[in-house]
Amino acid sequence: MLGAFANAFRTPDLRRKLLFVLGILVIFRAGSQLPTPGVHYENVQECFAQIESEGLYGLINLFSGGALLQLSVFALGIMPYITASIILQLLVVVIPRLETLKKEGQAGQSKITQYTRYLTLGLAVLQATGIVALARSRNLFEGCNLPLLRDENSTMQFLIMVVTMTAGTAVIMWFGEQITERGVGNGMSILIFTQVVATFPSSLWQVRVQQGWTIFAVVFAIGLVIIAAVIFIEQAQRRIPVQYARRMVGRKMFGGSSTYIPLKVNQAGIIPVIFASSLMYLPMMAAQFNQNTQSWWVDFITTYFQDGGHPLYMAVYFALIIFFTYFYVAITFNPVEVADNMKKYGGFIPGIRAGKPTEDYLSYVLSRITLPGALYLGLISLIPLIAFVLIDANQNFPFGGTSILIMVGVALDTVKQIESQLQQRNYEGFLR
């Protein structure tokens, strides 16, 4: 593997791509530590050090590499873009105009990408406004009443902070597109990977500080097992064989080849976890804005959903992940479309007739393979919450949940792309 890295850096064009990606990541991390104008940096750091868990904003803070709760220029991270991309994927299914654009190929996809950019900026403005408003009212950090802004009554400073954070999101979006075009791998995924990895060492070391070396060693050993299991499931797939009949077009013979349709066990990726996490944060956010209101629903949410270790919270979270897994797979993989395309080009599954029987067979296989994928996502996502109960670690337990899925998934995808480029240059495989 080290030899393959050496070969990659010996290749001039591949070396330029890798160094370009590293340069973007250095700037990206520097912006994540640069405070927004008007922030009382010393008080923010003091409040940040006092909190035991990041509760309400845990997911967004994870994707920003800890920049959110430090009110940096890149505080919003890549989360607005992720949210916008998910919304556009859902709208493609329900809005005929967007569905038509998707079928137009590269030109239509470029238009959808432009819509995603506009929606990202709109969401960034909303999120930045909410975060700065919470910092202005001293409600961003629970239990810390220090002033977080230099001038809490200045409207101009408020607007400057919102514009700065929104501009930071636009720059991050541009970084991701540049990495995709001029670097190696998917730019947005690599940026998310960088932010998650940035918080990983501190989360792991916090277990050592809180629990000692024995628990640290146990957690580390369990973590290696979890990583191996995640890699196994992420690589697992059901291959459905497809045979194409031979056909004559003009004077040439086409077809007669065999291939397969790869159906991954985790067909939905990490999207269901993001959906479920975002939905679980909505009631907590509503309760936080109504802390001074005496209401039964505020007490209910505070009792059962404020603490991630409560059994009811875990049960609802697990059920939402199962639901969103089936939901997302249903809107992203269309058995009818796949069956029609196979029939159009003379393809068929051995033993299954083309048309409706092929559609029914694909739906049957997909429903069966989605269940273990949904259970896998649910169990992995519950690992940090279970650890919170068993060893009293914070909810950003390093080996599990969103962080481990992102790290393993993006690392595998990037390694595959580097390996393919090395193979194109007649080098030995990246993994032996």
Phi, psi and omega in degrees: 000318178295324177296322178294321176298319179297318177298322179297319181280344175281340179276117188304309184291323178290324177296319178297320179296315181294318179292326177296316178297316180298320178297317178298319182294324177296314178297320180299314180290327178296318178294334179287342179257351183277119183291147176291143178303132179098355181276136174277090192299318183297316179293322178298316179295322180293317178293321180297324180287338184277332186288143181269328177216162185260007172026258190300320185255023184302314184293313180294320179295327177296314182287346177259005179065031182085002183285333184300306184282003171252004176052047180273178181298321179262036186299323183284341179061215183263001186300317178301323179292319178299313180299316180296319179297318179296317180298317179295322177298321179289321181291332177301328182285326189256344180251114183303322181300316179292323178296322177295319178298320180298326182276356181274003177084217187296321180295316179293321179295325177297322179294318178296321177298321178295319176299321179298321178296314180298316180294325178300315180295321177298315178294325179297319178298316180296313182293319179296319179299316180295317182292315180294325178296319177295319178295323180293324180270004179064031178252005182291320179250118180291127178086003179239117187251020179284147177293128183264344180245150180296318180225100185286346182258001183273117177290323179297317178296321177302313181293321179298318179295318179297314180297319181297313180294322177295318177297323176300319177297319178298320178295318178299317179299318178294319176305312182299318180293323178294320178296319180297318184280321189244356182245213181236129177091180178278122187299312181297319180296320180293323178294318177298315179303317181297317181292322179291315180296329181299328181266351185295310181302317181293322178295320179292318181291332179295327175298319179295318182293319184280323190246346180096176187291327183296308178296323179300315180296320178296315179298319180296318179295316177297323179299319178297321178295318179297317179298317178298319179294319179296317178299317181299314182289320181296330180272344185289140179205153175259118182263115179265115183293141178229130179247133178254128181288151177284137179216149182262124175239107187068239178254007183250147179259128179239160176089198182081007182263163178241138177214196179207158175259114180276114175255110181288148175298316175262073183292332185272348182068218184263358185303315180302324179294319179295316177303308184296318180296317180297319181291326179290335181280340183299310179296326178292323177294317179298320179293324181293323179285349180237037183299327183271004181262128177275102183215149182293325182288328175294317178296321180296314180294318180296324182286315190256338186243349178289323180263115181294348181271000180287138182303323179295319177300313180299318182296315180294318180299315179297316180296321179295321179296317177300313182298311184291332176297310178297320182297313184291320177297322182295327183268345182259335179241114183254103181301327180296314180295318179296316180297320179294318179295320178298316180295322182297322183259015175078024179262152178206155175272125181307126180089354180238130179289151180290158178094227184299318178300322178294318177300315180295321181294316179296320178297320180296312181295318183295319180295324180287323183278340179287329181300307178297328177295319179293317178297321179298313179297318180297316182292317179298321182289335180277348183303313178298324181291320177294319178297325178300325180279316189283315185243008177059035174276164180288169187287350173267044176306125193296319187266082177154171176070206185298321186298312183291326178295318179293311184300312183291314183298311181292320179298316179297316181295318180293319178298319179298319181291321176294319180298318180296322179290325176293320180294327177295335181259019175064027174268165177292157183302153180291323176246132182253000000 
